[in-house]
Amino acid sequence: IRDRHDTVFTVMLVATTNEFCRDTAFFDMVIHPYIEAAFTVDDVVGCTPFDVEIHNESIGVDDYYWDFGDGNPISNDPSAIINHTYLNAGGSTAVFPLQLIVTNDEGCSDTMVRNITIHPEITANFSTDGLHGCHPLTVTFTDLSVNAVNYLWDFGDGAASVEQSPVHTFSNFGTTDTVYLVTLTTSTADGECVMSVSWPITVYPQVVSEFTFPYAQGCGPFEVTFENLSLGGDSFTWDFGDGTVVNTLLADPQTHIFVNTLGTGDPQDFDVSLLAENVYGCTSEVIKTVTVYPEIVAGFDVSDTVGCHPMPVDFTNLTIGGNTYVWDFGDGATSNQISPSHVFTNTGTVDSVYTVKLYTLAPNNTCDDSIFMDIRVHPYI
């Protein structure tokens, strides 16, 4: 019965006996109007502060008593739509019983209760050990979120992580700055509460140091030209490993002469490094080795350079660093002695000039040197 007025029902009782005697009694029963407490809400689970829109669908009501279950005063609002904001200042989920008691003027009442679940405040926040740097840039992210259970990191470069405090390496293989927008999205266990925050990470262009040279080993003094093939560098520092350092803003070739100073006859290694740096202070270094054998210098002295036929000459070998010797006396004769003697002849009528050559080879069979000297022989008499 949904009429707002009382309804009277007349109850009739007819009684009869076996002898067909009968009597009838009547009783009026008054039924007050139907009353129902009813309401709906759009969502019963949310995050503080949680705005709830309550749709009042009660029937046959004269008075309303709204108890929001959160300590707020009882409301007698009869509106069809009621708005209320729930707060949860604690650290755990709170459940508030939303209760509606309705009455009518006849003293009838009804009650409806729905629980409203409110999660505590959730935030998304993080710190880093750096917001900008050189390629490759490794960043440590530290989660500072409150009341979060789930974490989703989007690093802006196609990579992601569900760790609470991840570490990620960013790259920049280009020639200009690259900015990655890193987003942290946090949520509660049921996914009802979601928050996010974003910060940019700037990665400076990569610097690649590289150089080439034609020969990695040679005899001292060893002249080497280095070609700078570096990428992304704005300034360059050459260290030739012998105390010589060159700073330059140009990527031009560098020529350097290496000298073996060991004095032991052994080869000497020089670590040549090229440090390339861009305007942001990003650097790259490459080191390569140049091997220099001891210098060899051919030299000799003679007892005489001018004389009469037959002319004996004693040769004194003054070579530095030599191991193998080949003497060519210029008259078809040769010798492999260290310091030979030789007799020059002239059976002609005019002076003869013989060009003596000493060729010497170092112990490494790589370095060599030669020296020449003329011997003048007067004619035979």
Phi, psi and omega in degrees: 000120184243016175284146180277004179248157176297149175241129181258126176249122179269119180262122181250135178239120177250124179244137179227155176253175179293339180269010177071025170277146184214157174211157183231137177233146181236142178219127179270125177251122181262123178249120178287163184299151178296139178226139180215129172272119182211136174204161175229154173231151182294324183207139182253002178230131180198184183245141179293139350284135187243114179272121181250130174256115185258126178258113182280117181239024182292158183230136173070034187256141172252328181224143181242143176227099181266122174243112186280352174077007183243016178092353177288155181300154175297138180248140177251024184296123180266009186296156179288331178232127180236134179250138179214143180249123178263141179237146175224101183270001182275191181253004180224169182291138179241144178244125181247123177280112176273113187240135174239122172249127180240148177222160171240177186291342181275359178091007176281151181214161175209155183226142173223137180230135172227135179277135176249119182262123183239120175281151176293168181301135177242139178233161173237120181201150178204162173237165179225164175270011176171139179255355179204154181174186186270151174290137347282139185253113177263123185241134174260121180260132179245120182288131177239015183292157180245131175062021177274148177244319180251144182228136174225115179259129172246112187276359175081001180240017181097350180261155180214167179206150174247011175289158180287316181224084186276171172238134183220145178251125179259148181237156173210100180266007181271198182245358178231169179300145172241130181249124177252127178269110182268125182240129173252122176248124180246157179206164174281175184298324181271000178077007182289321183256126182225131176225156179213156177212148183227143175221143178276141173243123182256125180246123180285158183299152178290151173240128179238116178270131180201143174209159178229161174207152191290323184227135181267351179212151181188178183267140179285148351290130189252113180266125183231136175252124182256131178261124180275115180247022184293155178240136174078005181272144176249340175215155187222141176236117177262129174237113187272003173081003179238020181097353180265123180234133180236125174253132184209153174265358184254148178266026181290159177298150178240132178247132183219146179252124180258140179233130176284117184249012183293320181073016181249355185086357179270156175291153180240131179264138176239123177273109181265124181241146173235118177255118177255140183220140175259183186291344180270359183088007176285137185230160172212140183228140174230142182233131177226156187254135173247127180254127183240123176279158180301148177291139175243131181231113179284139178195148175204164177235158182233156178288325177210147174252347180221134179190179182265154176289136346284144188242105175281135180231132173260129180255131177250117183282120179249016185297142176251123175086007182274158178227325180239138185229139175230116179260132173239113187276000176083357180242019181096349180265149179223169178203151175247011178289160178291309180226088185275173169239150181209146179253122179263145181235158174210100180263012180270201183246355179231165179301143173249136179246122179251127177267111180270131180241133172247118175253129182232144182237135181287166179300334181280358180059022179243314183270139179213170178199160180221155175215149183235149175209140179269138174243124182257128180241126179283160185296157176294138174229000000 
